[in-house]
């Protein structure tokens, strides 16, 4: 009950000086707001990026010629361009050796194509993929309606294709697409299926592609036109890392990479891309935390000064309370609670403002709304710590006042 009473007295005291209370918590509001607004925007961006880049199936990685991010300077692409292309022969050999994998797919891409149907056509931003059956599974392409690719489509290099939702919207707005014939680079393809909608990236559609048998693709664009990508799905999450290590070892053997030399291929996965994104945002997070801590320290000093003034103003009150039986611990708790409540109240306001304005700012980037729950907890914890640290000395000073001297104070 003593703790409850001390808390009630603290709240009453703060409510009795509302203007001073609001001005005191302003510094805490600024400190917490500065970190929460930045973390909210970062969380929104990361969530949107994560949903947008999760194009591979679960427990899946991709072996490719170029790395996802080339950050070694202006000539970095030349370094990777000199690597040997990955070929179907590499794929066939890996599939023989990597028996622990669930699926091993092969895919090849062309970009910037136009799809035509009658007098309708898309923008020149359509991606054309040539794949085998396993690549459909590793890319998590599920059929919305129509049928999937079949083994016979690959065997006979059939002129058939699956299309994404953006192609449907552009050229089949008034016609049911299944069974229709489209043209790409002058070649006709029968539409046999429509792929389910893919997650957007910052509000931009990722359904601007068509998929055809890799044998058909290579018959049109050539076997050596571009390097293939090899997509691998492990049997389970538990042997995912082991599958990656085994694949790297086999690929080094297949491509005759000498011991001690770097791989002449790269591994891409949803996890590796998110790890790179997190590494890029870590510096921003640390900077925001540093700014917030500095602002909170300044706010803490202000709170301590205000609390010391409050102790001086209420010296006679403290003397009366001690004279009628209040102990040091009662006085200490009351003033300590006042400091913590000031910080906590400022933290709540800063968090609400940070989340609201952060989501508003993120909405201009078409990012998904988010709340950085872990940073909310960190912010509230910092408020409590600041309140305790900077409220301890004023509370200690108040609890150690001599009651006789305090009663004489005018």
Protein Blocks (a to p, Z undefined) as FASTA:
>chain_A
ZZmmmmmmmmmmmmmmmmlmmmmmmmmmmmmmmmmmmmmmmmmmmmmmmmmmmmbcehia
cddfbdfbdcebjklmmmmmmpccddfklmmmmmmmmmmbmbdcdddddehiacdehjbc
cdfkbccddddfklmmmnopacfbdcdddfklmmnopabddddfklmmmmmmmbcfehpa
cdeehiacddfbdcdddddeehiackbccdddfklmmmmnopklpccddddddfbfklmm
mmmmmmmmmmmmmnopaehiacfbdcddfklmmmmmmmmmmmmmmmmmmmmmmmmmmmmm
mmmmmmmmmmmmmmmmmmmmmmnopafklmmmmmmmmmmmmmmmmmmmmmmmmmmmmmmm
mmmnopacdddfklmmmmmmmmmmmmmmmmmmmmmmmmmpcfklmmmpZZ
